Amino acid sequence: MGGDLDGKVAIVLGATTADGMGQAIARRLAAEGAKVVVSGRREEGMRGIASEIGGAFCTADITDEAQIARLVQFAVETYGGLHIAVNAAGASEQIPFCQMSEEHLIRMAKMHFVGPALFIKHVAEAIVDDGAIVNISSLSAYDPIVGIAAYAGSKRAGDHMVQAAAVEYRAKRLRINAVIPSLVPTPLSRAAIEGYGLNPVAFEQTFADLTPLGRVARPEDIAAFVYMLVRDEYFETGQLLHYSGGNSLLGTPRHRER
């Protein structure tokens, strides 16, 4: 069945993890008619989703500018153009402030600040006028959580790049926005929570308790919001948009405060 994204070509970077946000976004855009190129670091994680949605895949690491450029070129050459691009790549590492290293800071910055900025740059140069770009941010950039300062700080810097790009590419009338979710349970997030020595279900419930709509967001919720942002009818750019069932109003729970 067709949808209102018929004829559109989309890139979704960060779509290698089964049941993650990237794959949920790719499924939703494809369901609405877009031709989708999924991307990420692991080819084995992309083959299945690309086949499922009738799309294509191209490996790319958000921290490697040459690979980002190749991804954009691949999408244009494969489907004849580019209209939509979404960056859902990222990873959090829990390291207390007193133990942060230069290596850790640089790794987080490359993944959530430098890489997304270069992704927007390469996409914006190739995308059609009036195209849509979405970057996935994090509520932790605005409501600090213990142990992920470098992750949160780099996410906030990435948000500034979204706003700067929206201004600098105004001649192309690009809609460049960021989504700010709170905790979104995925296999990666749950593995990380277990790695911190916490129970994922109990941890997620502490967020749900501070969410007016009564539960944490699912990957499919984020995908639905991204779909809304990339539709031609969405008339806004340079916005940092909270999408957390209201969790941003009450703040995130505090764990292991020092």
C-alpha positions as a Markdown table, in Angstrom:
| # | Residue | x | y | z |
|---|---|---|---|---|
| 1 | Met | 0.0 | 0.0 | 0.0 |
| 2 | Gly | 1.2 | 3.5 | -0.8 |
| 3 | Gly | 1.4 | 6.4 | 1.6 |
| 4 | Asp | 2.2 | 10.1 | 1.6 |
| 5 | Leu | 5.9 | 9.4 | 1.4 |
| 6 | Asp | 5.5 | 7.7 | -2.0 |
| 7 | Gly | 8.4 | 8.7 | -4.3 |
| 8 | Lys | 10.6 | 9.8 | -1.4 |
| 9 | Val | 14.0 | 8.4 | -0.7 |
| 10 | Ala | 15.2 | 8.2 | 2.9 |
| 11 | Ile | 18.3 | 7.3 | 4.8 |
| 12 | Val | 18.1 | 5.9 | 8.3 |
| 13 | Leu | 21.6 | 5.8 | 10.0 |
| 14 | Gly | 21.7 | 3.7 | 13.2 |
| 15 | Ala | 19.5 | 0.8 | 12.0 |
| 16 | Thr | 21.5 | -2.3 | 12.8 |
| 17 | Thr | 19.9 | -3.3 | 16.1 |
| 18 | Ala | 16.8 | -5.5 | 16.0 |
| 19 | Asp | 13.9 | -3.8 | 17.8 |
| 20 | Gly | 15.9 | -0.5 | 18.1 |
| 21 | Met | 14.8 | 3.0 | 17.2 |
| 22 | Gly | 16.6 | 3.0 | 13.9 |
| 23 | Gln | 14.8 | -0.1 | 12.6 |
| 24 | Ala | 11.4 | 1.1 | 13.9 |
| 25 | Ile | 11.9 | 4.4 | 12.0 |
| 26 | Ala | 13.0 | 2.5 | 8.9 |
| 27 | Arg | 9.9 | 0.3 | 9.1 |
| 28 | Arg | 7.5 | 3.3 | 9.5 |
| 29 | Leu | 9.0 | 5.4 | 6.7 |
| 30 | Ala | 8.9 | 2.4 | 4.4 |
| 31 | Ala | 5.3 | 1.6 | 5.4 |
| 32 | Glu | 4.4 | 5.2 | 4.4 |
| 33 | Gly | 5.8 | 4.7 | 0.9 |
| 34 | Ala | 9.5 | 5.8 | 1.1 |
| 35 | Lys | 12.4 | 3.9 | -0.4 |
| 36 | Val | 14.7 | 3.5 | 2.6 |
| 37 | Val | 18.4 | 3.0 | 2.8 |
| 38 | Val | 19.3 | 1.6 | 6.2 |
| 39 | Ser | 22.8 | 2.0 | 7.5 |
| 40 | Gly | 25.1 | 1.3 | 10.5 |
| 41 | Arg | 28.3 | -0.3 | 11.3 |
| 42 | Arg | 27.3 | -4.0 | 11.2 |
| 43 | Glu | 26.2 | -5.4 | 7.8 |
| 44 | Glu | 24.6 | -8.5 | 9.5 |
| 45 | Gly | 22.3 | -6.2 | 11.4 |
| 46 | Met | 21.1 | -4.5 | 8.3 |
| 47 | Arg | 20.4 | -7.2 | 5.8 |
| 48 | Gly | 17.3 | -8.5 | 7.5 |
| 49 | Ile | 15.6 | -5.1 | 7.9 |
| 50 | Ala | 16.5 | -4.0 | 4.4 |
| 51 | Ser | 14.9 | -7.2 | 3.0 |
| 52 | Glu | 11.9 | -6.9 | 5.2 |
| 53 | Ile | 11.0 | -3.3 | 4.1 |
| 54 | Gly | 12.1 | -3.7 | 0.5 |
| 55 | Gly | 14.9 | -1.2 | 0.8 |
| 56 | Ala | 18.7 | -1.2 | 0.5 |
| 57 | Phe | 21.6 | -1.1 | 3.0 |
| 58 | Cys | 25.0 | 0.5 | 3.1 |
| 59 | Thr | 27.4 | 0.2 | 6.0 |
| 60 | Ala | 28.6 | 3.5 | 7.6 |
| 61 | Asp | 30.1 | 4.5 | 10.9 |
| 62 | Ile | 28.8 | 7.9 | 12.2 |
| 63 | Thr | 32.4 | 8.7 | 13.3 |
| 64 | Asp | 33.9 | 8.4 | 9.8 |
| 65 | Glu | 33.2 | 11.3 | 7.5 |
| 66 | Ala | 34.3 | 9.3 | 4.4 |
| 67 | Gln | 31.7 | 6.6 | 5.2 |
| 68 | Ile | 29.0 | 9.2 | 5.8 |
| 69 | Ala | 29.7 | 10.7 | 2.4 |
| 70 | Arg | 29.7 | 7.3 | 0.8 |
| 71 | Leu | 26.3 | 6.5 | 2.4 |
| 72 | Val | 24.7 | 9.7 | 0.9 |
| 73 | Gln | 26.2 | 9.0 | -2.5 |
| 74 | Phe | 24.9 | 5.4 | -2.3 |
| 75 | Ala | 21.4 | 6.5 | -1.6 |
| 76 | Val | 21.4 | 9.0 | -4.4 |
| 77 | Glu | 22.8 | 6.6 | -6.9 |
| 78 | Thr | 20.6 | 3.7 | -5.8 |
| 79 | Tyr | 17.2 | 5.5 | -5.8 |
| 80 | Gly | 17.9 | 8.6 | -7.9 |
| 81 | Gly | 17.7 | 11.3 | -5.2 |
| 82 | Leu | 17.4 | 12.0 | -1.5 |
| 83 | His | 14.4 | 13.6 | 0.4 |
| 84 | Ile | 14.7 | 12.4 | 4.0 |
| 85 | Ala | 17.5 | 11.6 | 6.4 |
| 86 | Val | 17.4 | 10.4 | 10.0 |
| 87 | Asn | 20.3 | 9.9 | 12.3 |
| 88 | Ala | 19.5 | 7.5 | 15.1 |
| 89 | Ala | 23.1 | 6.3 | 15.8 |
| 90 | Gly | 24.6 | 6.6 | 19.2 |
| 91 | Ala | 25.7 | 4.7 | 22.3 |
| 92 | Ser | 26.0 | 5.7 | 26.0 |
| 93 | Glu | 28.9 | 4.7 | 28.2 |
| 94 | Gln | 28.5 | 5.1 | 32.0 |
| 95 | Ile | 31.7 | 6.6 | 33.4 |
| 96 | Pro | 31.7 | 8.8 | 36.5 |
| 97 | Phe | 33.0 | 12.3 | 36.0 |
| 98 | Cys | 36.0 | 11.7 | 38.2 |
| 99 | Gln | 37.0 | 8.8 | 35.9 |
| 100 | Met | 36.5 | 10.5 | 32.5 |
| 101 | Ser | 39.4 | 10.4 | 30.2 |
| 102 | Glu | 40.3 | 12.4 | 27.1 |
| 103 | Glu | 39.7 | 9.3 | 25.0 |
| 104 | His | 36.2 | 8.8 | 26.4 |
| 105 | Leu | 35.3 | 12.5 | 25.8 |
| 106 | Ile | 36.6 | 12.4 | 22.2 |
| 107 | Arg | 34.7 | 9.1 | 21.5 |
| 108 | Met | 31.4 | 10.5 | 22.7 |
| 109 | Ala | 32.0 | 13.8 | 20.9 |
| 110 | Lys | 32.7 | 12.0 | 17.6 |
| 111 | Met | 29.6 | 9.9 | 17.9 |
| 112 | His | 27.1 | 12.5 | 19.1 |
| 113 | Phe | 28.5 | 15.9 | 18.0 |
| 114 | Val | 31.1 | 15.7 | 15.3 |
| 115 | Gly | 29.5 | 12.8 | 13.4 |
| 116 | Pro | 25.9 | 14.1 | 13.4 |
| 117 | Ala | 27.2 | 17.5 | 12.3 |
| 118 | Leu | 29.0 | 15.9 | 9.3 |
| 119 | Phe | 26.0 | 13.7 | 8.6 |
| 120 | Ile | 23.8 | 16.9 | 8.4 |
| 121 | Lys | 26.4 | 18.6 | 6.2 |
| 122 | His | 26.7 | 15.8 | 3.6 |
| 123 | Val | 23.0 | 15.2 | 3.6 |
| 124 | Ala | 22.1 | 18.9 | 3.3 |
| 125 | Glu | 24.4 | 19.3 | 0.3 |
| 126 | Ala | 22.7 | 16.4 | -1.6 |
| 127 | Ile | 19.1 | 16.5 | -0.4 |
| 128 | Val | 16.4 | 18.1 | -2.5 |
| 129 | Asp | 15.1 | 21.6 | -1.6 |
| 130 | Asp | 12.4 | 21.4 | 1.1 |
| 131 | Gly | 13.9 | 18.1 | 2.3 |
| 132 | Ala | 13.8 | 16.9 | 5.9 |
| 133 | Ile | 16.6 | 15.9 | 8.3 |
| 134 | Val | 16.0 | 14.5 | 11.8 |
| 135 | Asn | 18.6 | 13.9 | 14.5 |
| 136 | Ile | 17.8 | 11.8 | 17.6 |
| 137 | Ser | 19.0 | 13.6 | 20.8 |
| 138 | Ser | 18.4 | 12.7 | 24.4 |
| 139 | Leu | 16.7 | 14.2 | 27.5 |
| 140 | Ser | 19.9 | 13.6 | 29.4 |
| 141 | Ala | 21.3 | 16.6 | 27.5 |
| 142 | Tyr | 18.9 | 18.8 | 29.5 |
| 143 | Asp | 18.2 | 16.9 | 32.7 |
| 144 | Pro | 21.6 | 15.4 | 33.8 |
| 145 | Ile | 21.9 | 11.8 | 34.8 |
| 146 | Val | 24.9 | 10.6 | 36.9 |
| 147 | Gly | 27.6 | 8.8 | 35.0 |
| 148 | Ile | 26.9 | 9.9 | 31.4 |
| 149 | Ala | 28.2 | 13.4 | 31.4 |
| 150 | Ala | 30.2 | 13.0 | 28.2 |
| 151 | Tyr | 27.3 | 11.4 | 26.4 |
| 152 | Ala | 24.8 | 14.1 | 27.5 |
| 153 | Gly | 27.2 | 17.0 | 26.8 |
| 154 | Ser | 27.9 | 15.7 | 23.3 |
| 155 | Lys | 24.2 | 15.3 | 22.6 |
| 156 | Arg | 23.6 | 18.9 | 23.6 |
| 157 | Ala | 26.4 | 20.0 | 21.3 |
| 158 | Gly | 24.7 | 18.0 | 18.5 |
| 159 | Asp | 21.5 | 19.9 | 19.2 |
| 160 | His | 23.2 | 23.2 | 18.5 |
| 161 | Met | 24.4 | 21.9 | 15.2 |
| 162 | Val | 20.8 | 21.1 | 14.3 |
| 163 | Gln | 19.8 | 24.7 | 14.9 |
| 164 | Ala | 22.9 | 26.2 | 13.2 |
| 165 | Ala | 22.3 | 24.0 | 10.1 |
| 166 | Ala | 18.7 | 25.1 | 10.0 |
| 167 | Val | 19.8 | 28.7 | 9.7 |
| 168 | Glu | 22.7 | 28.2 | 7.3 |
| 169 | Tyr | 20.6 | 26.0 | 4.9 |
| 170 | Arg | 17.6 | 28.3 | 4.8 |
| 171 | Ala | 18.2 | 29.0 | 1.1 |
| 172 | Lys | 17.2 | 25.3 | 0.5 |
| 173 | Arg | 14.3 | 25.6 | 2.9 |
| 174 | Leu | 15.4 | 22.4 | 4.7 |
| 175 | Arg | 13.5 | 21.2 | 7.7 |
| 176 | Ile | 16.2 | 20.2 | 10.1 |
| 177 | Asn | 15.0 | 19.2 | 13.6 |
| 178 | Ala | 15.9 | 17.1 | 16.6 |
| 179 | Val | 13.8 | 14.7 | 18.7 |
| 180 | Ile | 14.5 | 14.6 | 22.4 |
| 181 | Pro | 13.3 | 11.3 | 23.9 |
| 182 | Ser | 13.8 | 10.1 | 27.4 |
| 183 | Leu | 14.5 | 6.5 | 28.1 |
| 184 | Val | 13.4 | 4.3 | 25.2 |
| 185 | Pro | 13.7 | 0.5 | 26.0 |
| 186 | Thr | 15.7 | -1.3 | 23.3 |
| 187 | Pro | 17.9 | -4.4 | 23.4 |
| 188 | Leu | 21.0 | -2.1 | 23.6 |
| 189 | Ser | 19.6 | 0.1 | 26.4 |
| 190 | Arg | 18.6 | -2.9 | 28.5 |
| 191 | Ala | 22.0 | -4.5 | 28.1 |
| 192 | Ala | 23.6 | -1.3 | 29.2 |
| 193 | Ile | 21.3 | -1.0 | 32.2 |
| 194 | Glu | 22.2 | -4.5 | 33.2 |
| 195 | Gly | 25.9 | -3.6 | 32.7 |
| 196 | Tyr | 25.4 | -0.8 | 35.3 |
| 197 | Gly | 24.2 | -3.4 | 37.8 |
| 198 | Leu | 20.5 | -2.5 | 37.6 |
| 199 | Asn | 17.4 | -4.4 | 36.7 |
| 200 | Pro | 16.1 | -3.0 | 33.4 |
| 201 | Val | 12.4 | -3.5 | 34.2 |
| 202 | Ala | 12.7 | -1.8 | 37.6 |
| 203 | Phe | 14.8 | 0.9 | 36.1 |
| 204 | Glu | 12.3 | 1.6 | 33.3 |
| 205 | Gln | 9.5 | 1.8 | 35.9 |
| 206 | Thr | 11.3 | 4.6 | 37.7 |
| 207 | Phe | 11.0 | 6.6 | 34.5 |
| 208 | Ala | 7.4 | 5.6 | 33.9 |
| 209 | Asp | 6.6 | 6.8 | 37.4 |
| 210 | Leu | 7.8 | 10.3 | 36.4 |
| 211 | Thr | 5.9 | 10.2 | 33.1 |
| 212 | Pro | 2.4 | 11.8 | 33.0 |
| 213 | Leu | 1.2 | 9.4 | 30.2 |
| 214 | Gly | 2.1 | 6.5 | 32.4 |
| 215 | Arg | 4.7 | 4.6 | 30.5 |
| 216 | Val | 8.1 | 5.1 | 28.8 |
| 217 | Ala | 8.2 | 5.7 | 25.0 |
| 218 | Arg | 8.7 | 2.7 | 22.7 |
| 219 | Pro | 10.8 | 2.7 | 19.5 |
| 220 | Glu | 7.5 | 2.7 | 17.5 |
| 221 | Asp | 6.5 | 5.9 | 19.3 |
| 222 | Ile | 9.7 | 7.7 | 18.2 |
| 223 | Ala | 9.2 | 6.3 | 14.7 |
| 224 | Ala | 5.7 | 7.8 | 14.6 |
| 225 | Phe | 7.0 | 11.2 | 15.6 |
| 226 | Val | 9.8 | 11.1 | 13.1 |
| 227 | Tyr | 7.3 | 10.3 | 10.4 |
| 228 | Met | 5.3 | 13.4 | 11.4 |
| 229 | Leu | 8.4 | 15.6 | 11.2 |
| 230 | Val | 9.5 | 14.4 | 7.7 |
| 231 | Arg | 6.0 | 14.8 | 6.1 |
| 232 | Asp | 5.8 | 17.8 | 3.7 |
| 233 | Glu | 3.0 | 19.3 | 5.9 |
| 234 | Tyr | 5.4 | 19.8 | 8.8 |
| 235 | Phe | 6.3 | 23.5 | 8.6 |
| 236 | Glu | 9.2 | 24.0 | 11.1 |
| 237 | Thr | 12.9 | 23.9 | 11.3 |
| 238 | Gly | 15.7 | 24.2 | 13.9 |
| 239 | Gln | 13.5 | 22.9 | 16.7 |
| 240 | Leu | 14.5 | 20.6 | 19.6 |
| 241 | Leu | 11.4 | 18.7 | 20.2 |
| 242 | His | 10.7 | 16.8 | 23.4 |
| 243 | Tyr | 8.9 | 13.5 | 22.9 |
| 244 | Ser | 8.7 | 11.5 | 26.1 |
| 245 | Gly | 5.1 | 11.2 | 27.2 |
| 246 | Gly | 5.7 | 14.2 | 29.4 |
| 247 | Asn | 8.7 | 12.8 | 31.2 |
| 248 | Ser | 10.6 | 16.1 | 30.4 |
| 249 | Leu | 8.1 | 17.9 | 32.6 |
| 250 | Leu | 8.9 | 16.0 | 35.8 |
| 251 | Gly | 12.5 | 15.1 | 35.1 |
| 252 | Thr | 14.4 | 11.9 | 35.1 |
| 253 | Pro | 14.9 | 9.7 | 38.2 |
| 254 | Arg | 18.2 | 9.9 | 40.1 |
| 255 | His | 20.2 | 6.7 | 40.4 |
| 256 | Arg | 23.5 | 6.3 | 42.3 |
| 257 | Glu | 23.9 | 10.0 | 43.1 |
| 258 | Arg | 27.4 | 10.9 | 44.4 |
